[in-house]
Amino acid sequence: MLMNLNHAHVYRNGRFVPCDVSFEISAPESCEGFLEHCFLLPGFVDVHVHLREPGFLYKETIATGTLAAAHGGYSDICSMPNLNPVPDNAAHLAPQLAAIRKDAKIRVHPYGSITVEQKGQQLANLEEMSNDVIGFSDDGRGIQSEDLMREAMLECKRLGKILVAHCEDNSLIHGGYIHDGDYAKAHGHNGICSESEWGPIARDLKLAKETGCAYHICHISTKESVDLIRQAKAEGIDVTCETGPHYILMSDKDLQEDGRFKMNPPLRSEEDRKAILQGILDGTIDMIATDHAPHSAEEKAKGLEKSAMGVVGLETAFPLLYTYLVKPGFITLERLVELMAVNPRRRFGIAETGDFSVWNLEKEYTIDPDTFCSKGRATPFEGWNVFGENQMTVIGGNIVWQNR
């Protein structure tokens, strides 16, 4: 049917303008008038998503994870390699590629593992996987060996692929599971120090400068990380980074004795949160990714100490960031689109396809995990009030998710 965009706004050339066109779309007649007064946003890109298939289908599947992404307005996601089998060669990558072709609702760009079985001891067969992956990562595990990281960077440079690093020094963890801050001290929890993140970042930035590798840093959470990346960019090092909505909007003062507040890296101090926000404002932080990491209800019901690390975020990212960054005036809606769509496409070489989602930005509601399409329900934002409801996501001219 023909959809009329009466009084809608569309993102064009870096800004929103009144829409002056109609378009043909595969939609039921009941959708007529559906887009009036809405905003058409380009398909978001999340470069850090855990789909759990193959190997952990009780947590998430490609079908449920990509439907959750479509619900959140995403057209493209990059899937992490902590799977079974780990995609460390072409044969081990093949089951994931087959499942993507069969069940994905949107475009999925898998990562290959940097090391064999993500054990950080031996370089995986990067060349064998190179044509079928978006880049290489051992996310969830930091590479402890400087020599091995240098070898990985040189191979990624040779292959023209981006290296995506989870930065964590295992020697500094000491059994910690939340930030080593005021909440941990007050409640008798083992803390994770900030240096366990920024120390490996400092090492890797020197290696990136040495090798010329395209280097991307996952989920930064500390003020020192922001400072190091800011300086590296000033020096011309080929580095980008991401942070997550929870590091922008929450700190360890928001912690509760509940597994839905446990992720890695952990929620840091209020000072760290403000530094992350400043990094968003001054351009040090290039993009926002969710680190969508679903687990079963049982795995997240064991409190801060014993619950699995990871929270879900695909279905809440845009409403949260629109409500708490755009509406108060910290950033513009155009800047949020850059962080969630334009910049990740540019950095990871993901083509612009014309896919879009349609948002009613005046709709207010409360985040309720029972409405999620993801199998994961653990979010620290449960109960938060937000504005912005996705009405539909359109991929290749077809509606892949619709608000009914």
N, C-alpha and C positions, 0 to 999 in steps of 0.2 A: 504494500500500500504506500501511498505518498504521504510523507510526514511533513507537516508544516511547522516551521520553527518560529512561531509567532512570539515576539518579545523575548526570544532566547538570546544568549550571548555565546560566542564561539571564540576560541583561542587562535589568533592568527598573527604570525610574525612577532611574537613576544608580547602580545597584549590581547585583551578581550574587547571584542567589538560586537555591536548588534548584528544578529544573523539575518541575512537577506535572501536566503535560499530555502528551497524545499528539496527533499531527496527521497529516493525510492529505497524502501527497506523491507526485509521479510518480517512482517509483524501482523498480529491480528487487528481486526477493525476496532477492537476495544481500545487500542493505543492512540486513536485519533485525538489530537489535542494534548497528548501526553507530555510534550516537550515545552509547552508554553511557560515562559518566565524561568526556564531552567538555564544552566550553564553546561555547555558541551566542553569537556576537558579531554585533551589528548590522552591516549592510553598510557597509564603509568607503567614504570619499569622498576621492578624490585630485583636488585642484583644479589640478594642474600635471602634465600628461601630454602627450607628443609621440607622436601616432599615425602621422604621416608620410604619411597618405593623404588627399587625392590628391597625387601628385607624386613621392613617394620610396618606392615600394612595395618596393624592394630592402632598405630599412632596417626597415620594419614595415608592417603593414596594419591596418585597423580590425579585421579578424577575428583576427589574431594578437595584437594589442595588447590587445583586450578579453578574449581568452581568458587572457592573462597576468594581467590585472587580476582576473578571476574566480578564477584560481589563488591570487592574493594575498589574496582575501577582499573585494574591492571590488565594490560594486553600482553605484557612480556615479563617473565620472571626467570631468574638464573638459579638453578637448583644445585645445592651443595652435595658433596660426594660421600658423606658419612652414611653409607648404604651397605647392603650385603647382597652381592659382592661389592666391594669398594671398586669404583671405576678407575683402576690403575693400569689397564691395558684395554685393547679394543674388544677382546672377548668379554671382559667384565663390564664394559660400558654397554654392550649390545642389549642386555635385558631392559635397561632403563630407556634406551632409545626406542625399543619396541613398544614399551608401555606408554611412552609419550605419544607416539604415533597413534596408538589405539585409543587412549582415554583423555588426552589433554584438551581442555576447553579453550585454552589460550595458548600462546607461544611459550614454550619452555626451552631454555638454553642451558644445558647441563655443564657443570665443571668436571674436569678430570682431576684426580688426586695428584698431588705433587709427589708423594712418596708411596711406595708399595704398602698397601693395606693401611695407609695413613699412620704408619708406625714411626716415621721420621728417621729411618735408618738408611734407606736406599731409594734413589730416585726412580719414580715410576717411568713407564715407557711413554713419555710425553709426545714424542713424534708420532707414534702409532695412533694416538687419540686426537691429534691436533686439528684435523679437519672437521671433527664432530663435536667439539666442545668450545665454549665461549672463552675459557681461560683455565687456569689451574689453581687449586686451593686445597689445603688440608684443614679446612675450617673445623673448629672444635678442638684442634690440637695445634699448638705452636711448634714450629721447627726449632729444635734446641741447638742444633749444630750450625755454627757460622759457615763452616766449609760446605755443608750440604745446601744451605740457603744460597750461597754464592753459585754453586753448581746449578741449582734450580733456576736462578735468575739468568745465568748465561744461556741455558737451554731455552727458556722462555723468550729471551731476546732473539736467539737464532730463529726460533719458530714464529716470531711476530705475535706472541700471545701475552696477555696480561697475567701477572702473578698476583693472586688475591690472598692476603696474609691474615690469619688469626694470630695475633701477637700475644704470647703468654709464656713467661719464663717459669717453668715448672719448679725450679729450685726455690722460688719465692712464694709458693702457694701455701705450704705448711698446713695442709688440711683445711684451708679456708673455704668458705662457701658464700659469704656476703662481704661487702666492703669493710675494710679495717677502719671503721669510723666510730662515730658516737653511738650509733645504735648497737653495733656489735659489742662495744665495751659495756654498755648499759644492760645488755641482755645476755651476756655470757656466751656470745657466739665467736667462732673462729673467723678471723677476717682475712681478706685478700688485699694485699697492699697495692697501691697504684703503680709502683715500679714494675710489677710483674707484667704490666701492659706497656708502659712507655719505655722500659729498658730494651725490649726486643725491637720496638719501633726505631729507637735511636740506632741500634745495630744495623737494621735493615735499610735505613735511609742512607747510611754510608755505603752499603753494598749496592744499592740502587744507583748511587752516584758513580760508583766504580764500574758497574756493568752496563749501565744505560738501559736497564730493564724497565718496562712499564710496570709500575708497582702500585697496588691498591690496598688500602688498609681497612680491614673489617671493623665494624662496630666500636669506634673509639668512645671512651667514656671519661677520660681524665684531662685535667687542665694542662698537664705536662705534654700529653699527646698532641693537643691542639697547638701548643707553642712549638713543638718540634716540627710538626708538619708545616706550620706557617713559615718557619725559618727555611725549611727545605725547599718550599716553593719559591721563596725569595732567591734561593741559590740556583734555581733552574732545574732541580731534580724532577724527574718524571713521576710524580706521585699524586694520587688522589685518595680520598677517604670518604667513609660513610659514617653516620651515626644513626641511632634508632629513636623513634618517638619517645620511648621511656627514658632515655638519657637526656632528652631535651626538656621533658615535662615533669620528671620525678627525680628525687634524690633519696638518700638513705633515711631521711627524716620521714619519708612516706611508708617505710617498711611496716609490715605486719607479720605476725607469726603464721604465715600462710605460704604454701608452695607457689602460689601464683605471683609472688614477688621475687622469685628466685630465677636468675638468668646469669649468663656468663658472656661478657663481664657483668659484674653486679652493679646495682644502682649505687652511684658514688655520692660524694658530699654535695651540699648545696653550692659550695664554691666551684666544684667541678661542673655542676649543671650550668651555672652561669657562664663558665668558660666555653662550654659546648654551644650555648646559645650565641655567644659572641662569635664563635667560629662560623656559625650559620650566617650571622649578620655580615661578617667581613669577607666571606667567600672562602675561608680556609677549608671549611667542610663543603664538599662538592655535592653530596647527595644524601638522601634519607632512605634507608633500607630497614625492613622490619625485623630481620633475623627471625622470621616466622618459624617456630620450633615446637610443633605439637607433640604432646605426650598423652598417655592415657590418664583418665581421672585418678586411677590408683597411684600412678607414678608421681602425680602432683599433689597428693593428699597426705604427705608425710612431713609437713612443716618445712621451715627454712633449712634445717640441717640435712634432712634425708630425702627431700623431694628431688626429682630430676631437674637439671638445669634447662631452662627454656620456656618461653611464653609465645603465644600466638599474636599476630598483628596485622595480617593482610586486610582484614575486614574493618579495622578501626583506624588505620593510619591517617587517611585523608580527613575524616571528620574531626579527629583529635587535633591535627595540625591546623586545619582551617579554623577550628573553634578557639584554640589557645595560642596560635601564632598570628593568623591573619586578622581575625576579628578584633583583637586588642591593638593591632597596628604594629606589631613587631616586624612583620614582613608583609609584602603584597601577595595577592593571589597569584599574580604572574610569577613572582619569585618562588612560591611553593610549587608551581608547575615546573619551573626549572629544576628544582631539587628532586622532584619525583618522576619527571619524564624526560626533560630535555637533556640535562647533564648526564644521567646514566646512559642514555642512548648514544650520546656523543663519545663518552669515554670507552664504552664497550663495543662500539661499532654496530649497534642494533638499529636496523633501518626503520625509518618513519613509515608507517603503513596506512595512516589515515584512520586507524581505529580510534574509538572514543567511548567515553562514558557520559551519562547525562545526570546531572546533580541538581536537586532542589536544595539550595543553600539556606533556605528559610526554615526548613523542617528541623524541629528540635525533638530530641528523644534521649533516652538513657541507654547506655551500652549494656546489652544483655547477652551473655554468651550462649544462651539457649537459642538465639536466632542465627548463630553462626552456621555457615556451610562446612567449615572445617570440622574434622573430628576432634581437634584440640579445643578446649574450653578455658584454659588457664590464661587469664589476662589480668595484669595489675590495674587495668582501667575499668573493671566491672563496676557499674553503678555511676560512672561519670556521665554528666549531661553534655551532649554535643549537638552541633548544628551540621547539616549536610547529609542528605540521604541519596544514595545512588538509585536512580530510577531504571536504568538499563546500561548494559555494556555491550557494545557492538564491535564484532571482529569480522572483517571481510564482508561487511554488509549484512551479517546475520546477528541476531540478538543471542548472546551466549548466557546472559543473566538478566532477569527482569524482576523488578519489585511488583509483586502481585497483591 
